[in-house]
Amino acid sequence: MISFKRLHHIQLCIPIGEEDKARDFYGRILQLKEKEKPEALKKNGGLWFDVGDIELHLGVESINSIPSKRHPAFEVENIMEVKQYLKEKGVKVNEEIAIPNIERFTFTDPFGNRIEFMERN
């Protein structure tokens, strides 16, 4: 039997050489704290961020243009304020199909990764 403790990290992808753009979006706009990567992995490029008690890893690779349903979903507080803040920063938010007792929306980062923010009612 597998006993899961928690989600440790999510890996999304960014194009090769776009770390500064990712740092601006995830660090400045989404206000995530960047985490130093282990020395052995720094040569691979990319960035790591802390998101509550999990990590967000942004790996570099050639990105295709096919939209995907793959995404992380982050539970947040004050979701309506967060949505308004993102809109003010120029982020296009997408309303999603309603789920009982959950308010949610999605958006894409500058690299085409779909991200969901949700809050339990």
Protein Blocks (a to p, Z undefined) as FASTA:
>chain_A
ZZdfbdfbdcddddehilmmmmmmmmmmnopacddddfklmmngpadddehjbccddddd
dddfbdcfbdcddddehkllmmmmmmmnopacddddddehiacdddddfkopacdddddZ
Z
